[in-house]
Amino acid sequence: MNKFTTDRRSLLKGGAGLLAAAATMSGDELLGYAKAWAQTSPWKPEPGAKINLLRWKRFVEAEDVAFMKIVDAFQKANNVTINVSNESYDDIQPKASVAANTGQGLDMVWGLYSLPFLFPSKCVDVTDVADYLGNKCGGWADSGKAYGMLNGKWIGIPVAATGGLVNYRVAAAEKAGHKEFPKDLAGFADLVKGMNKNGTPAGMALGHASGDANGWLHWALWAHGGKMIDKNNKVVINSPETAKSLEYVKGLYDNFVPGTASWNDSSNNKAFLAGQLHLTTNGISIYVTAKKENPQIAEDMNHAHLPAGLDGKTRELHLGFPILIFTFSKYPQTCKAFTAFMLEPDQFNPWIEAAQGYLSHFLLGYDKNPVWTADPKTTPYRSVAQSASTPAGEAQMSENAAAAIADFVLVDMYANYCTGREDTKTAMASAERAAKRIFR
C-alpha cells in the first residue's frame, strides 16, 4: 500500500514532517495514492465517465495548481475525464442556473455561498459523502452543516471557505491610535476615521461584489441586532436595529477611499496592492500576492476578525465554497468519488497549504494543519468556520435566502443609503419589498 495511505491519520494529527512530505509529493506518488484509494473507495466511477466541472477562478495560483494535480491523479487512477472550466465569482451562479434549468452542460459546480439551495431539487443527495468525510476528518463545523444540509440531508459538500477578514496596514493603524486591532464597533469606526484623517484610508466594497460586499455588510447588519428574516423566515429587515446599522455603515463609508460603491471583488485587492488602500475586508489573497510582488506591504500587513456586535458576539458571513452534483449527471458515482477524494487528508492538507490560508476548512480535523501557525498572520483564518453564519442568519438556509444574496438585496440597501439615493426609511422599505417578493 502507498505510504501516504498508511500515514493519513498522522497527517490529521498535524505532523509537520509528514505534511511537508505530502506537500512535495511527486506526480507518480500522488497517482500511486489515488490508485490505492480507488481500490477501497465506497464509490466506483462509471466506466468511461466524462465530467464537466465548473469552479470559480483562482485568486491564489498555487491553490489552482494543487487542485489540478488532484484532478489529474483522480482521472488517471480511475480512467475517467474531468473537464474543469473556470468563471469569475459573479458568473458562477448564472452559468449553474442555466445548466439546472436545461438539464445539460454541467455535472458538478464548485460555487459560492449557498449555491445548492438555489435549486435543491436538482442536487444529488450526498449524505453518504458527508458522513464518510465527517467520520474520517474530525466532524463538520456547525456552519459546514448549515451550508450543506437541507431537511436532514446533504445537498452539497462545503469544500472550504474564504474568510472575509480585515486586511490592514499595521503602521497606518498605529498612527491612527490603535496599536491593537479594535474589538468593538466604536473602536473600529474610530480606526477608520483616523486612518482617513491621516491620508491612509480604508475601503470596503459597496458594489455588486459577491464575496466582499455581501460579507462585511451582513456582518454590519447582524452586529447591530438586525436581520433580514427571523427564524421563521418572516421578513424583518425594516427595524430600528437595521436603521442603526445603516447609520454606522454610512459613517464608515464617509471615511472610505472614493469609489467603493462601484467596486467588484477584485477592486480592493488592486487598490491595496497599489498602496492606495490601507484597510479592507478580503481573503488572504492580498497578503499572498504582496509577499511575492511587494514584500514591503506584506511586512506591514496583518489580519483580524471583524469586531464583535453590540451583544458581544462575532457573526461573520464568509465566502463558503460548496460543491454540488446535478441529478441529471450520467455519472453520479464518479462525481461522489471525486468529491470525497478532494477532501481526503492526503491531498487536502497540502492543498490548503498551497492556498496559504485562502481556503479555510469546515472539517474540524484540519485545525491542526501547520499552515495556520507557521505564519501568525495566517492564524485568524483558521477559525473562519467557527465565526461563520449563512446568509439566512438564524433561519435554516433555503432557496429563498440564496436568491436574496444572489440579488444583492442587502448590498443595494446599504449602497442606496450611503450614496444618498435613498434616506433611511426608503432604503429599508425598498429592501423590505425586495425581500418579501423572495420570501413569499
The 8 nearest C-alpha neighbors of each residue, nearest first, counted from 0:
[[1, 2, 35, 4, 5, 32, 3, 31],
 [2, 0, 3, 4, 32, 31, 35, 5],
 [3, 1, 5, 4, 0, 6, 32, 7],
 [4, 2, 6, 5, 1, 7, 345, 32],
 [5, 3, 2, 7, 6, 1, 32, 0],
 [4, 6, 2, 3, 7, 1, 0, 8],
 [7, 5, 3, 9, 4, 8, 2, 10],
 [8, 6, 10, 4, 9, 5, 345, 344],
 [9, 7, 11, 10, 6, 12, 5, 344],
 [8, 10, 12, 6, 11, 7, 14, 13],
 [11, 9, 7, 12, 13, 8, 14, 18],
 [10, 12, 13, 8, 9, 364, 365, 367],
 [13, 11, 9, 10, 14, 367, 8, 364],
 [12, 14, 367, 368, 11, 10, 15, 369],
 [13, 15, 17, 16, 10, 12, 18, 9],
 [14, 16, 18, 17, 13, 19, 369, 368],
 [17, 15, 19, 18, 14, 20, 21, 13],
 [16, 18, 20, 19, 14, 15, 21, 10],
 [19, 17, 15, 21, 20, 16, 10, 22],
 [18, 20, 22, 16, 17, 21, 15, 23],
 [21, 19, 17, 18, 23, 22, 24, 16],
 [20, 22, 24, 18, 23, 19, 349, 17],
 [23, 21, 349, 19, 20, 24, 18, 352],
 [22, 24, 20, 21, 25, 19, 349, 18],
 [25, 23, 21, 22, 28, 20, 29, 26],
 [26, 24, 28, 27, 29, 23, 30, 21],
 [25, 27, 29, 28, 30, 24, 72, 68],
 [28, 26, 30, 25, 29, 31, 24, 72],
 [29, 27, 31, 25, 30, 26, 24, 32],
 [30, 28, 32, 26, 31, 27, 33, 25],
 [29, 31, 72, 33, 27, 32, 28, 26],
 [32, 30, 28, 34, 29, 33, 27, 35],
 [31, 33, 29, 35, 30, 34, 1, 36],
 [34, 32, 30, 36, 31, 35, 76, 73],
 [33, 35, 76, 37, 31, 36, 32, 30],
 [34, 36, 32, 38, 37, 33, 31, 0],
 [37, 35, 33, 38, 34, 39, 40, 32],
 [36, 38, 40, 34, 35, 39, 33, 77],
 [37, 39, 35, 36, 40, 34, 43, 33],
 [40, 38, 37, 36, 41, 35, 42, 43],
 [39, 41, 37, 42, 38, 36, 43, 336],
 [42, 40, 39, 43, 336, 37, 38, 131],
 [43, 41, 336, 40, 332, 44, 335, 333],
 [42, 44, 332, 45, 41, 333, 40, 336],
 [45, 43, 333, 332, 46, 42, 336, 77],
 [44, 46, 48, 330, 333, 47, 43, 332],
 [47, 45, 48, 44, 79, 78, 77, 43],
 [46, 48, 79, 45, 49, 78, 80, 44],
 [49, 47, 79, 45, 46, 330, 80, 50],
 [50, 48, 80, 81, 79, 47, 51, 82],
 [49, 51, 81, 106, 82, 80, 52, 48],
 [50, 52, 82, 105, 106, 81, 83, 107],
 [53, 51, 107, 83, 108, 82, 106, 50],
 [54, 52, 108, 84, 83, 85, 109, 107],
 [53, 55, 109, 85, 108, 110, 84, 86],
 [56, 54, 86, 85, 87, 88, 57, 110],
 [57, 55, 85, 86, 87, 54, 58, 88],
 [56, 58, 59, 63, 55, 60, 62, 85],
 [57, 59, 284, 60, 56, 62, 357, 63],
 [60, 58, 62, 57, 61, 284, 354, 63],
 [59, 61, 63, 62, 57, 58, 64, 354],
 [60, 62, 64, 353, 63, 59, 354, 65],
 [63, 61, 354, 353, 65, 60, 64, 59],
 [62, 64, 66, 60, 65, 61, 57, 67],
 [63, 65, 61, 67, 66, 62, 60, 68],
 [66, 64, 68, 62, 63, 67, 350, 61],
 [67, 65, 63, 69, 68, 64, 62, 70],
 [66, 68, 70, 64, 69, 65, 71, 63],
 [69, 67, 71, 65, 70, 66, 72, 64],
 [68, 70, 66, 72, 67, 71, 73, 65],
 [71, 69, 67, 73, 68, 72, 74, 66],
 [70, 72, 68, 74, 69, 73, 67, 75],
 [71, 73, 30, 69, 75, 74, 70, 76],
 [72, 74, 76, 70, 71, 75, 33, 77],
 [75, 73, 79, 71, 77, 72, 78, 76],
 [74, 76, 78, 72, 77, 73, 71, 79],
 [75, 77, 34, 73, 74, 33, 78, 72],
 [76, 78, 74, 79, 75, 73, 44, 37],
 [79, 77, 75, 74, 76, 47, 80, 46],
 [80, 78, 74, 48, 47, 77, 49, 81],
 [79, 81, 49, 74, 50, 48, 82, 78],
 [82, 80, 50, 49, 51, 83, 74, 52],
 [81, 83, 51, 52, 50, 80, 84, 49],
 [84, 82, 52, 53, 81, 51, 85, 54],
 [85, 83, 53, 52, 54, 82, 86, 51],
 [86, 84, 56, 54, 55, 53, 83, 87],
 [85, 87, 55, 56, 90, 91, 54, 88],
 [86, 88, 90, 56, 89, 55, 91, 85],
 [89, 87, 90, 91, 55, 86, 209, 56],
 [88, 90, 87, 91, 209, 92, 208, 93],
 [91, 89, 87, 88, 93, 92, 86, 94],
 [90, 92, 94, 88, 93, 89, 86, 95],
 [91, 93, 95, 94, 90, 96, 89, 114],
 [94, 92, 96, 95, 90, 91, 97, 89],
 [95, 93, 97, 91, 96, 92, 90, 98],
 [94, 96, 92, 98, 97, 93, 91, 99],
 [97, 95, 99, 93, 98, 94, 92, 100],
 [96, 98, 100, 94, 95, 99, 101, 93],
 [97, 99, 95, 101, 103, 96, 102, 100],
 [100, 98, 96, 102, 97, 101, 95, 121],
 [101, 99, 97, 98, 102, 96, 103, 95],
 [102, 100, 98, 103, 99, 97, 104, 96],
 [103, 101, 99, 98, 100, 327, 104, 97],
 [102, 104, 98, 101, 105, 327, 99, 106],
 [103, 105, 98, 106, 51, 102, 101, 97],
 [106, 104, 51, 107, 103, 98, 52, 53],
 [105, 107, 328, 51, 325, 50, 324, 52],
 [108, 106, 324, 52, 323, 105, 325, 53],
 [109, 107, 53, 323, 322, 52, 110, 54],
 [110, 108, 322, 54, 321, 53, 320, 323],
 [109, 111, 320, 108, 321, 54, 322, 114],
 [112, 110, 320, 319, 114, 113, 321, 318],
 [111, 113, 319, 318, 114, 320, 321, 110],
 [112, 114, 116, 401, 115, 146, 111, 321],
 [113, 115, 116, 117, 112, 111, 110, 401],
 [116, 114, 117, 119, 113, 118, 155, 323],
 [117, 115, 398, 119, 118, 114, 397, 113],
 [116, 118, 398, 115, 114, 401, 119, 402],
 [117, 119, 116, 121, 120, 115, 398, 122],
 [120, 118, 116, 122, 121, 115, 117, 154],
 [119, 121, 122, 118, 123, 326, 116, 154],
 [122, 120, 326, 119, 325, 118, 99, 123],
 [123, 121, 325, 119, 326, 120, 324, 154],
 [122, 124, 326, 324, 325, 125, 154, 121],
 [123, 125, 154, 126, 153, 122, 152, 155],
 [126, 124, 128, 153, 127, 154, 123, 129],
 [125, 127, 153, 129, 128, 152, 124, 130],
 [128, 126, 130, 125, 129, 131, 124, 153],
 [127, 129, 131, 125, 126, 130, 339, 132],
 [130, 128, 126, 132, 131, 127, 133, 125],
 [129, 131, 133, 127, 132, 128, 134, 126],
 [132, 130, 128, 134, 129, 133, 127, 135],
 [133, 131, 135, 129, 130, 134, 136, 128],
 [132, 134, 138, 130, 136, 135, 131, 139],
 [133, 135, 131, 132, 136, 138, 130, 137],
 [134, 136, 132, 133, 137, 131, 138, 343],
 [137, 135, 364, 133, 132, 138, 134, 362],
 [138, 136, 364, 363, 133, 135, 362, 134],
 [137, 139, 133, 362, 363, 136, 134, 140],
 [140, 138, 362, 133, 143, 361, 363, 141],
 [139, 141, 143, 142, 361, 362, 363, 384],
 [142, 140, 144, 143, 145, 139, 385, 384],
 [141, 143, 145, 140, 144, 387, 384, 388],
 [144, 142, 140, 146, 361, 141, 145, 139],
 [143, 145, 147, 141, 142, 146, 148, 139],
 [144, 146, 142, 143, 147, 148, 141, 396],
 [147, 145, 143, 144, 142, 113, 148, 157],
 [146, 148, 155, 144, 153, 156, 145, 154],
 [149, 147, 153, 152, 144, 145, 154, 151],
 [148, 150, 152, 151, 153, 154, 147, 396],
 [151, 149, 152, 148, 153, 395, 154, 397],
 [150, 152, 149, 148, 153, 126, 154, 144],
 [153, 151, 148, 149, 126, 150, 154, 124],
 [152, 154, 148, 126, 147, 125, 155, 124],
 [155, 153, 124, 122, 147, 125, 148, 123],
 [156, 154, 323, 147, 322, 153, 321, 115],
 [155, 157, 321, 322, 147, 158, 129, 323],
 [158, 156, 321, 159, 320, 143, 147, 322],
 [157, 159, 321, 156, 320, 322, 360, 361],
 [160, 158, 360, 359, 320, 157, 358, 361],
 [161, 159, 319, 359, 318, 320, 358, 162],
 [160, 162, 318, 358, 282, 357, 359, 317],
 [161, 163, 317, 282, 164, 383, 380, 160],
 [164, 162, 281, 282, 317, 280, 161, 214],
 [165, 163, 280, 304, 281, 162, 303, 282],
 [164, 166, 280, 303, 302, 279, 304, 167],
 [167, 165, 302, 279, 278, 280, 301, 164],
 [168, 166, 278, 277, 300, 301, 169, 165],
 [167, 169, 300, 277, 299, 171, 170, 172],
 [168, 170, 172, 299, 171, 300, 167, 173],
 [169, 171, 173, 172, 168, 174, 299, 300],
 [172, 170, 174, 173, 169, 168, 175, 199],
 [173, 171, 175, 169, 177, 174, 170, 168],
 [172, 174, 177, 178, 176, 170, 175, 171],
 [173, 175, 171, 176, 172, 170, 177, 194],
 [176, 174, 193, 172, 173, 194, 177, 190],
 [177, 175, 173, 174, 178, 172, 190, 193],
 [176, 178, 173, 179, 172, 175, 180, 190],
 [177, 179, 173, 176, 180, 172, 169, 174],
 [180, 178, 177, 181, 173, 172, 182, 176],
 [179, 181, 177, 182, 178, 303, 172, 187],
 [182, 180, 186, 187, 183, 179, 306, 177],
 [181, 183, 306, 307, 180, 186, 184, 187],
 [184, 182, 306, 186, 307, 185, 181, 187],
 [183, 185, 187, 186, 306, 188, 308, 307],
 [186, 184, 188, 187, 183, 189, 181, 190],
 [185, 187, 189, 181, 183, 184, 188, 190],
 [186, 188, 190, 184, 189, 181, 185, 183],
 [189, 187, 185, 191, 190, 186, 192, 184],
 [190, 188, 186, 192, 187, 191, 193, 185],
 [189, 191, 187, 193, 188, 192, 194, 175],
 [192, 190, 194, 188, 193, 189, 201, 195],
 [193, 191, 189, 195, 190, 194, 254, 188],
 [192, 194, 175, 196, 190, 195, 191, 189],
 [195, 193, 199, 200, 197, 191, 175, 196],
 [194, 196, 200, 198, 192, 197, 193, 199],
 [197, 195, 193, 194, 198, 192, 199, 200],
 [196, 198, 194, 195, 199, 193, 175, 200],
 [197, 199, 195, 196, 200, 194, 193, 171],
 [200, 198, 194, 195, 197, 277, 171, 276],
 [201, 199, 195, 194, 256, 276, 277, 255],
 [200, 202, 278, 255, 277, 276, 279, 191],
 [203, 201, 255, 279, 256, 278, 259, 276],
 [202, 204, 279, 280, 259, 205, 201, 267],
 [203, 205, 212, 259, 262, 206, 211, 260],
 [206, 204, 260, 212, 259, 414, 262, 410],
 [205, 207, 261, 260, 262, 208, 204, 263],
 [208, 206, 263, 209, 212, 407, 205, 262],
 [207, 209, 263, 264, 212, 206, 211, 210],
 [210, 208, 213, 207, 211, 89, 212, 88],
 [209, 211, 208, 213, 318, 214, 212, 264],
 [210, 212, 214, 208, 213, 264, 204, 209],
 [213, 211, 204, 208, 214, 205, 215, 210],
 [214, 212, 216, 211, 210, 209, 215, 217],
 [213, 215, 316, 211, 212, 217, 216, 317],
 [214, 216, 218, 217, 212, 213, 219, 211],
 [217, 215, 219, 218, 213, 214, 212, 220],
 [216, 218, 220, 219, 215, 214, 213, 221],
 [219, 217, 215, 315, 221, 216, 220, 222],
 [220, 218, 216, 222, 217, 221, 244, 215],
 [219, 221, 225, 217, 218, 222, 244, 223],
 [220, 222, 224, 225, 218, 223, 219, 217],
 [308, 223, 221, 219, 220, 224, 218, 309],
 [224, 222, 221, 225, 220, 244, 240, 309],
 [225, 223, 221, 222, 240, 220, 226, 309],
 [224, 226, 240, 241, 220, 221, 223, 236],
 [227, 225, 228, 236, 235, 221, 220, 229],
 [226, 228, 236, 235, 234, 229, 225, 434],
 [229, 227, 234, 232, 233, 235, 226, 236],
 [228, 230, 232, 231, 233, 394, 235, 226],
 [229, 231, 394, 393, 232, 228, 395, 233],
 [230, 232, 229, 233, 394, 228, 395, 234],
 [233, 231, 228, 229, 230, 234, 394, 438],
 [232, 234, 228, 229, 231, 235, 438, 230],
 [233, 235, 228, 227, 236, 232, 435, 434],
 [236, 234, 228, 227, 237, 233, 226, 229],
 [235, 237, 227, 226, 238, 234, 431, 241],
 [238, 236, 427, 235, 431, 428, 241, 239],
 [237, 239, 241, 240, 236, 242, 235, 225],
 [240, 238, 242, 241, 243, 237, 225, 244],
 [241, 239, 225, 243, 238, 242, 224, 223],
 [242, 240, 225, 244, 238, 243, 239, 220],
 [241, 243, 239, 245, 240, 244, 246, 238],
 [244, 242, 240, 246, 241, 245, 247, 239],
 [243, 245, 247, 241, 246, 242, 220, 223],
 [246, 244, 242, 248, 247, 243, 249, 241],
 [245, 247, 249, 243, 244, 248, 250, 242],
 [246, 248, 244, 250, 245, 249, 243, 251],
 [247, 249, 251, 245, 250, 246, 252, 244],
 [250, 248, 252, 417, 246, 251, 247, 253],
 [251, 249, 247, 248, 253, 252, 246, 254],
 [250, 252, 248, 249, 254, 253, 188, 255],
 [253, 251, 249, 255, 254, 250, 248, 417],
 [252, 254, 250, 251, 255, 249, 417, 256],
 [253, 255, 252, 251, 195, 192, 191, 256],
 [256, 254, 202, 252, 201, 253, 200, 257],
 [255, 257, 202, 200, 201, 258, 254, 259],
 [258, 256, 259, 255, 202, 260, 254, 253],
 [257, 259, 260, 261, 256, 262, 255, 204],
 [258, 260, 262, 204, 261, 205, 257, 203],
 [261, 259, 205, 206, 258, 262, 414, 204],
 [262, 260, 206, 259, 258, 205, 263, 207],
 [263, 261, 206, 259, 204, 266, 260, 205],
 [262, 264, 208, 266, 265, 207, 206, 261],
 [263, 265, 208, 266, 211, 210, 262, 209],
 [264, 266, 268, 263, 267, 269, 262, 208],
 [267, 265, 262, 269, 268, 263, 264, 270],
 [266, 268, 270, 269, 265, 271, 279, 203],
 [269, 267, 265, 271, 266, 270, 285, 272],
 [268, 270, 272, 266, 267, 271, 273, 265],
 [269, 271, 273, 267, 275, 276, 272, 268],
 [272, 270, 276, 274, 268, 273, 269, 275],
 [271, 273, 269, 274, 270, 268, 289, 285],
 [274, 272, 270, 271, 275, 269, 276, 268],
 [273, 275, 271, 272, 276, 270, 277, 296],
 [276, 274, 270, 273, 271, 277, 199, 272],
 [277, 275, 271, 270, 274, 201, 200, 278],
 [276, 278, 168, 201, 167, 199, 200, 271],
 [279, 277, 167, 201, 166, 276, 202, 168],
 [278, 280, 203, 202, 166, 165, 201, 281],
 [281, 279, 165, 164, 163, 166, 203, 211],
 [282, 280, 163, 164, 211, 279, 165, 283],
 [281, 283, 163, 162, 284, 161, 357, 164],
 [282, 284, 357, 286, 285, 356, 287, 281],
 [283, 285, 287, 286, 282, 288, 357, 59],
 [286, 284, 288, 283, 287, 268, 289, 272],
 [285, 287, 289, 284, 288, 283, 297, 290],
 [288, 286, 284, 290, 289, 285, 283, 291],
 [287, 289, 285, 291, 286, 290, 292, 284],
 [288, 290, 293, 286, 292, 297, 291, 287],
 [291, 289, 294, 297, 287, 288, 293, 292],
 [290, 292, 289, 288, 293, 294, 287, 297],
 [291, 293, 289, 290, 288, 294, 272, 287],
 [294, 292, 289, 295, 296, 290, 291, 297],
 [295, 293, 290, 297, 296, 289, 298, 292],
 [294, 296, 298, 293, 297, 299, 289, 290],
 [295, 297, 299, 294, 298, 293, 289, 300],
 [298, 296, 294, 289, 300, 290, 299, 295],
 [297, 299, 295, 296, 300, 294, 290, 301],
 [298, 300, 296, 297, 168, 169, 295, 170],
 [301, 299, 168, 297, 167, 298, 169, 296],
 [300, 302, 376, 167, 166, 169, 168, 299],
 [303, 301, 166, 165, 376, 167, 164, 379],
 [304, 302, 165, 164, 379, 305, 166, 301],
 [305, 303, 164, 165, 306, 379, 302, 163],
 [304, 306, 165, 164, 303, 307, 313, 315],
 [307, 305, 182, 183, 184, 304, 308, 313],
 [308, 306, 313, 312, 311, 183, 182, 222],
 [222, 307, 309, 311, 310, 312, 313, 223],
 [308, 310, 311, 223, 222, 307, 224, 312],
 [311, 309, 308, 312, 307, 222, 224, 223],
 [310, 312, 307, 308, 309, 313, 183, 222],
 [313, 311, 307, 308, 310, 314, 309, 222],
 [314, 312, 307, 308, 386, 315, 306, 311],
 [315, 313, 386, 387, 218, 388, 312, 221],
 [316, 314, 387, 218, 386, 388, 317, 313],
 [317, 315, 214, 388, 387, 389, 217, 218],
 [316, 318, 162, 163, 214, 319, 387, 315],
 [317, 319, 161, 160, 112, 210, 162, 111],
 [320, 318, 160, 112, 111, 317, 159, 321],
 [319, 321, 111, 110, 160, 159, 157, 158],
 [322, 320, 157, 156, 158, 110, 109, 155],
 [321, 323, 109, 156, 155, 108, 110, 157],
 [324, 322, 155, 108, 107, 115, 122, 325],
 [323, 325, 107, 123, 122, 106, 326, 334],
 [324, 326, 122, 327, 121, 106, 328, 123],
 [325, 327, 123, 121, 122, 328, 324, 331],
 [326, 328, 325, 102, 329, 103, 106, 121],
 [329, 327, 106, 330, 326, 325, 331, 324],
 [330, 328, 331, 327, 106, 48, 326, 45],
 [329, 331, 328, 333, 332, 45, 48, 334],
 [332, 330, 334, 333, 328, 335, 329, 324],
 [333, 331, 335, 44, 334, 42, 330, 43],
 [332, 334, 44, 336, 330, 331, 335, 337],
 [335, 333, 331, 337, 332, 336, 338, 330],
 [336, 334, 332, 338, 337, 333, 331, 339],
 [335, 337, 333, 42, 339, 334, 338, 332],
 [336, 338, 340, 334, 335, 339, 341, 333],
 [339, 337, 335, 341, 340, 336, 334, 342],
 [340, 338, 336, 341, 337, 342, 128, 335],
 [339, 341, 337, 343, 338, 342, 336, 73],
 [342, 340, 338, 339, 343, 337, 347, 346],
 [341, 343, 347, 340, 339, 344, 338, 346],
 [342, 344, 340, 345, 347, 341, 346, 339],
 [345, 343, 347, 348, 346, 7, 342, 10],
 [346, 344, 343, 7, 347, 348, 3, 21],
 [345, 347, 344, 348, 349, 350, 343, 341],
 [346, 348, 350, 344, 342, 349, 343, 345],
 [347, 349, 344, 350, 346, 351, 345, 352],
 [350, 348, 22, 352, 346, 351, 347, 353],
 [351, 349, 347, 353, 352, 348, 65, 346],
 [352, 350, 354, 353, 348, 349, 358, 347],
 [351, 353, 349, 355, 350, 354, 370, 348],
 [352, 354, 350, 62, 355, 351, 61, 349],
 [353, 355, 62, 351, 357, 352, 356, 358],
 [356, 354, 352, 353, 357, 351, 370, 287],
 [355, 357, 358, 354, 377, 283, 380, 359],
 [356, 358, 283, 354, 161, 355, 282, 284],
 [359, 357, 161, 356, 160, 159, 351, 354],
 [360, 358, 160, 159, 161, 381, 356, 380],
 [359, 361, 159, 362, 160, 365, 358, 384],
 [360, 362, 143, 140, 384, 139, 159, 363],
 [363, 361, 139, 360, 364, 138, 136, 365],
 [364, 362, 137, 365, 366, 138, 139, 361],
 [365, 363, 137, 136, 366, 362, 11, 367],
 [364, 366, 367, 363, 368, 362, 11, 360],
 [367, 365, 364, 368, 363, 381, 371, 360],
 [366, 368, 13, 365, 369, 12, 364, 11],
 [367, 369, 13, 365, 370, 366, 371, 348],
 [370, 368, 371, 372, 373, 367, 13, 15],
 [371, 369, 373, 368, 372, 352, 355, 374],
 [372, 370, 378, 369, 377, 381, 373, 368],
 [373, 371, 374, 369, 375, 370, 378, 377],
 [372, 374, 370, 369, 371, 375, 377, 378],
 [373, 375, 372, 376, 377, 371, 378, 370],
 [376, 374, 378, 377, 372, 373, 371, 379],
 [377, 375, 374, 301, 378, 302, 379, 300],
 [376, 378, 375, 374, 371, 379, 380, 356],
 [377, 379, 371, 375, 380, 381, 376, 372],
 [380, 378, 381, 377, 303, 382, 302, 304],
 [379, 381, 378, 383, 382, 377, 162, 356],
 [380, 382, 379, 378, 383, 371, 359, 366],
 [383, 381, 385, 380, 384, 379, 386, 378],
 [382, 384, 385, 380, 386, 162, 381, 387],
 [385, 383, 387, 382, 386, 361, 142, 140],
 [384, 386, 382, 383, 387, 140, 142, 141],
 [387, 385, 383, 314, 384, 315, 313, 382],
 [388, 386, 315, 384, 316, 385, 317, 142],
 [389, 387, 316, 392, 315, 142, 314, 390],
 [388, 390, 391, 392, 316, 146, 387, 396],
 [389, 391, 392, 400, 388, 404, 316, 401],
 [392, 390, 396, 394, 389, 400, 393, 395],
 [391, 393, 390, 394, 389, 388, 226, 228],
 [392, 394, 230, 391, 229, 395, 388, 228],
 [395, 393, 230, 391, 392, 229, 396, 232],
 [396, 394, 397, 391, 393, 145, 230, 392],
 [395, 397, 391, 400, 394, 145, 389, 146],
 [398, 396, 400, 399, 116, 395, 401, 391],
 [397, 399, 116, 117, 401, 400, 402, 118],
 [400, 398, 402, 401, 397, 437, 438, 403],
 [401, 399, 403, 397, 402, 391, 398, 390],
 [400, 402, 398, 399, 404, 403, 113, 117],
 [401, 403, 399, 405, 400, 404, 406, 398],
 [404, 402, 400, 406, 401, 405, 408, 399],
 [403, 405, 407, 406, 401, 402, 408, 400],
 [404, 406, 402, 403, 407, 401, 209, 92],
 [405, 407, 403, 404, 408, 402, 409, 401],
 [408, 406, 404, 410, 409, 405, 411, 403],
 [409, 407, 411, 406, 410, 403, 430, 404],
 [408, 410, 412, 411, 407, 413, 430, 216],
 [411, 409, 407, 413, 412, 408, 414, 213],
 [410, 412, 414, 409, 408, 413, 415, 407],
 [413, 411, 409, 426, 415, 410, 414, 430],
 [414, 412, 416, 410, 411, 415, 417, 245],
 [413, 415, 411, 417, 416, 412, 205, 418],
 [416, 414, 420, 412, 421, 413, 418, 417],
 [415, 417, 421, 419, 413, 414, 418, 422],
 [416, 418, 249, 414, 419, 415, 413, 252],
 [419, 417, 415, 416, 420, 414, 260, 421],
 [420, 418, 416, 421, 417, 415, 422, 414],
 [419, 421, 415, 418, 416, 422, 417, 414],
 [422, 420, 416, 419, 426, 415, 425, 423],
 [421, 423, 425, 416, 424, 426, 419, 420],
 [422, 424, 426, 425, 427, 416, 242, 421],
 [425, 423, 427, 426, 422, 428, 421, 242],
 [424, 426, 428, 422, 427, 423, 421, 429],
 [425, 427, 429, 412, 423, 421, 428, 424],
 [426, 428, 430, 237, 424, 429, 425, 431],
 [427, 429, 431, 425, 430, 426, 424, 432],
 [430, 428, 426, 432, 431, 427, 425, 433],
 [431, 429, 433, 427, 428, 432, 412, 408],
 [430, 432, 428, 434, 429, 433, 236, 427],
 [433, 431, 435, 429, 434, 430, 428, 436],
 [432, 434, 430, 436, 431, 435, 429, 408],
 [435, 433, 431, 437, 436, 432, 438, 430],
 [434, 436, 438, 432, 437, 433, 439, 431],
 [437, 435, 433, 434, 438, 439, 432, 431],
 [436, 438, 434, 435, 439, 399, 433, 403],
 [439, 437, 435, 436, 399, 434, 232, 234],
 [438, 437, 435, 436, 434, 399, 233, 232]]
